[in-house]
Amino acid sequence: MVAEIVVLITTPSQDEATKIARALVEARVAACANILPRIRSIFRWEGKTQEEDESLIVVKSQSQLFEKLSQTIKGLHSYTVPEIIALRITDGLPEYLQWLRDETNTDAS
């Protein structure tokens, strides 16, 4: 079943977020990517509590493109284990969801 998704990705910098977001949109595995340039993340990594400034990318795509989207991100991301989390869109403005479908290339999966 095809579903529209929102994918969350954190990066260590706005420059890296921009590079990833642009690559996803240009590859047509994402219709749109928003960058929130400065968030504060608190997380556990390698047994320790960490606190870092990061950027957050909010990507709009389709579930059938998730594998290709993930591969593209992993190829560009500097983290060993990047955050790549997909959430299904359960409802939305029909015209927006149609635009999202039109702007993503399902042949890329």
Secondary structure, DSSP 8 states (H G I E B T S, - for coil): ---EEEEEEEESSHHHHHHHHHHHHHTTS-SEEEEEEEEEEEEEETTEEEEEEEEEEEEEEEGGGHHHHHHHHHHH--SSS--EEEEE-----HHHHHHHHHHS-GGG-
